[in-house]
Amino acid sequence: MYVLLCGNSPYKGTDPEIIEQIKSGKIEYNDADWKDKSNDAKDLIKKLLKFNKNERICTSEAYSHPWIQQNTHVDPLNEKMMKKILTFYAKNQIKNLLD
């Protein structure tokens, strides 16, 4: 969902650095990509990206989150966002970490 909202990965760096960022819960919110995103959207992302599964919200909690409930419509992705998403998938950083 982070990638869908801003077009980039929340983690940057080498594989070991990314793993440490995931474990620490460190999430980067680039101002240029997140300036037009609501605090509710950021709150949901933070809750979804918790490393500890006991702290992470479940599907039903995510569905009930105010940001989801207030945004039931879908805006079309603009060209800039599509390019960012395609670049992210091309890099495939997360898949490489899991292999």
VEXLO-13343 format. One line per 10 residues: number of its first residue (from 1); their letters; for each residue x, y, z of N, C-alpha, C, O. Coordinates in steps of 0.02 Angstrom, whole numbers, always signed. Atoms other than C-alpha are relative to their C-alpha. Layout:
N
NUM	A	X/Y/Z/X/Y/Z/X/Y/Z/X/Y/Z; ...;
***
This chain:
99
1	MYVLLCGNSP	+41/-59/+0/+0/+0/+0/+44/+62/+0/+26/+112/-31; -47/-56/+0/+147/+116/+35/+19/+17/-72/+17/+75/-93; -21/-10/+70/+205/+92/-145/-58/+28/-41/-47/+72/-83; +57/-25/+38/+30/+121/-214/-15/+73/+16/-37/+110/-28; +14/-70/-19/+14/+285/-118/+54/+49/-24/+38/+106/-40; -52/-48/+17/+183/+360/-160/+45/-21/-58/+82/+20/-85; -39/+22/+58/+265/+253/-295/+71/-21/+15/+109/-35/-31; -68/+20/-20/+422/+210/-197/-3/-50/+57/-54/-59/+89; -6/+45/-57/+482/+82/-72/+10/+40/+64/+41/+93/+62; -13/-36/-63/+479/+134/+111/+71/-10/+25/+92/+25/+72;
11	YKGTDPEIIE	-67/+16/-24/+654/+62/+130/+51/+13/-55/+38/-1/-114; -53/-15/+47/+815/+116/+47/+66/-26/+27/+76/-29/+88; -67/+21/-20/+994/+51/+49/+17/-69/-24/-17/-97/-67; -21/+68/+16/+1085/-113/+37/-47/-50/+33/-86/-31/+77; +43/+51/-31/+999/-276/+81/+6/-1/+76/-46/-1/+110; -4/-1/-73/+1070/-278/+259/-30/+63/+31/-61/+59/+84; +29/-63/-26/+1020/-95/+283/-76/-3/-2/-109/+20/+45; +73/+5/+7/+844/-130/+221/-29/-47/+54/-81/-32/+84; +23/+47/-52/+826/-279/+338/+0/+34/+68/-47/+25/+106; -2/-36/-64/+879/-170/+485/-55/+52/+4/-85/+61/+57;
21	QIKSGKIEYN	+54/-49/+0/+756/-34/+434/-67/-33/+13/-108/-7/+50; +63/+37/-10/+616/-162/+426/-7/-20/+73/-60/-11/+104; +2/+22/-69/+661/-231/+597/-10/+58/+49/-44/+51/+99; +4/-58/-45/+676/-58/+675/-66/+37/-8/-84/+78/+35; +63/-36/+13/+512/+2/+600/+11/+68/-30/-36/+108/-34; -16/-65/+29/+600/+149/+519/-32/+4/-70/-19/-37/-114; +34/-10/+64/+492/+214/+376/+15/+71/-23/+7/+119/+15; -13/-67/+28/+541/+359/+263/-61/+26/-35/-92/-8/-76; +55/-34/+34/+408/+481/+210/+29/+60/-37/+33/+115/-10; -28/-54/+42/+485/+585/+69/-53/+54/-7/-109/+40/-29;
31	DADWKDKSND	+48/-56/+1/+402/+756/+78/-33/+9/-68/-93/+22/-73; +27/-10/+67/+381/+768/-111/-55/-51/-16/-105/-35/-48; +47/+53/+15/+288/+602/-119/-59/-1/+49/-113/-25/+31; +51/+7/-52/+187/+619/+43/-34/+66/+19/-78/+66/+61; +27/-65/-21/+146/+805/+52/-76/+4/-10/-110/+40/+28; +72/-3/+12/-28/+777/-19/-38/-59/+29/-97/-69/+14; +32/+57/-32/-65/+620/+83/-22/+19/+70/+13/+56/+104; +28/-18/-65/-171/+632/+239/+37/-34/+57/+73/-84/+48; -28/+32/-60/-115/+594/+416/-31/-68/+11/+2/-114/+36; +33/+66/-7/-243/+452/+416/+35/-52/-45/+44/-109/-25;
41	AKDLIKKLLK	-34/+46/+46/-156/+374/+264/+67/-21/+30/+84/-80/+29; -64/+16/-31/+13/+385/+351/-9/-44/+61/+31/-90/+73; +14/+40/-60/-61/+314/+511/-14/-73/-19/+12/-119/+13; +14/+68/+22/-129/+163/+418/+63/-36/-23/+75/-94/-6; -63/+30/+24/+38/+132/+332/+44/-20/+59/+71/-75/+60; -41/+16/-59/+130/+140/+499/-25/-63/+35/+14/-105/+57; +29/+58/-33/+10/+13/+573/+7/-64/-41/+13/-118/-12; -7/+58/+44/+24/-103/+423/+73/-24/-4/+85/-84/-15; -70/+17/+9/+214/-99/+419/+37/-16/+65/+99/-18/+66; -31/+20/-62/+246/-148/+600/+36/-67/-9/+7/-114/-37;
51	FNKNERICTS	-38/+62/+7/+382/-281/+606/-29/-55/+44/-35/-113/+23; +28/+49/-48/+309/-367/+760/-73/-14/-19/-115/+31/-18; +67/+17/+23/+155/-460/+700/-53/+11/+54/-112/+21/+37; +48/-13/-54/+73/-437/+871/-19/+74/+4/-71/+90/+32; +14/-72/+1/+82/-248/+848/-34/+21/-65/-66/+74/-68; +27/-17/+66/+28/-250/+665/-76/-10/-1/-101/-57/+29; +72/+8/+3/-156/-223/+628/-18/-56/-48/+17/-71/-97; +24/+54/+42/-254/-365/+552/-43/+28/-57/-56/+88/-59; +39/-21/+58/-358/-359/+393/-64/+36/+19/-80/+88/-10; +63/-32/-19/-521/-317/+479/+12/+68/+32/-27/+114/+22;
61	EAYSHPWIQQ	-17/-65/-29/-438/-177/+578/+20/+50/-54/+2/+109/-52; -19/-43/+56/-362/-109/+418/-62/+23/-38/-67/+82/-57; +62/-18/+36/-531/-114/+332/-41/+51/+38/-74/+93/+9; +38/-46/-42/-608/-21/+478/+36/+66/+12/+7/+113/+41; -39/-61/-11/-472/+112/+479/-35/+59/-33/-62/+52/-87; +34/-59/+28/-539/+288/+451/+21/+17/-72/-21/+38/-112; -23/-17/+68/-432/+314/+295/-34/-44/-52/-55/-19/-105; +33/+46/+46/-506/+160/+210/-74/+18/-5/-102/+22/-59; +72/-14/+0/-683/+203/+263/-17/+66/-34/-71/+73/-62; +13/-65/+30/-668/+382/+202/+20/+4/-74/+5/+52/-108;
71	NTHVDPLNEK	-26/-1/+68/-589/+335/+35/-23/-62/-39/+18/-102/-60; +26/+59/+35/-702/+208/-47/+1/+9/-75/-10/-39/-112; -6/-11/+72/-681/+288/-218/+73/-11/-21/+117/-11/+21; -68/+11/+25/-528/+257/-327/+15/+52/-53/-20/+57/-104; -21/-48/+49/-440/+397/-417/+47/-34/-50/+87/-77/-30; -46/+29/+49/-350/+352/-579/+72/+21/+15/+84/+77/+38; -71/-16/-10/-160/+345/-566/+24/+46/-55/+8/+35/-114; -28/-43/+51/-70/+485/-654/+63/-31/-29/+89/-80/-3; -58/+28/+35/+76/+455/-772/+62/-3/+44/+99/-52/+41; -58/-2/-45/+207/+506/-643/-2/-59/+49/+48/-92/+61;
81	MMKKILTFYA	+8/+54/-48/+138/+381/-518/+11/-68/-33/+43/-112/-4; -9/+64/+36/+132/+240/-647/+74/-13/-12/+96/-70/-5; -72/+9/+12/+315/+269/-690/+36/-20/+64/+80/-63/+63; -32/+17/-64/+364/+262/-506/-15/-72/+19/+29/-108/+42; +19/+69/-17/+268/+100/-479/+37/-49/-44/+62/-100/-20; -35/+44/+45/+344/+21/-633/+74/-4/+17/+104/-58/+12; -70/+0/-20/+518/+73/-577/+11/-42/+62/+59/-79/+68; -5/+40/-62/+488/-2/-406/-1/-74/-16/+41/-112/+9; +4/+71/+15/+435/-168/-477/+60/-24/-40/+81/-82/-33; -59/+18/+39/+582/-168/-598/+59/-14/+47/+98/-60/+36;
91	KNQIKNLLD	-55/+10/-48/+702/-151/-451/-11/-63/+41/+37/-98/+57; +18/+62/-35/+610/-289/-359/+41/-12/+63/+62/-68/+76; -41/+5/-60/+703/-252/-197/-28/-48/+52/+10/-89/+79; +29/+41/-53/+583/-338/-80/+4/-75/-18/+21/-116/+24; -3/+70/+20/+574/-500/-181/+70/-28/+9/+78/-85/+32; -69/+23/-8/+764/-512/-181/+17/-13/+73/+55/-58/+88; -13/+11/-71/+766/-496/+8/-31/-65/+25/-2/-99/+67; +35/+60/-23/+643/-637/+30/+26/-65/-30/+14/-119/-3; -26/+61/+33/+732/-759/-88/+57/-31/+39/+84/-82/+18;
***
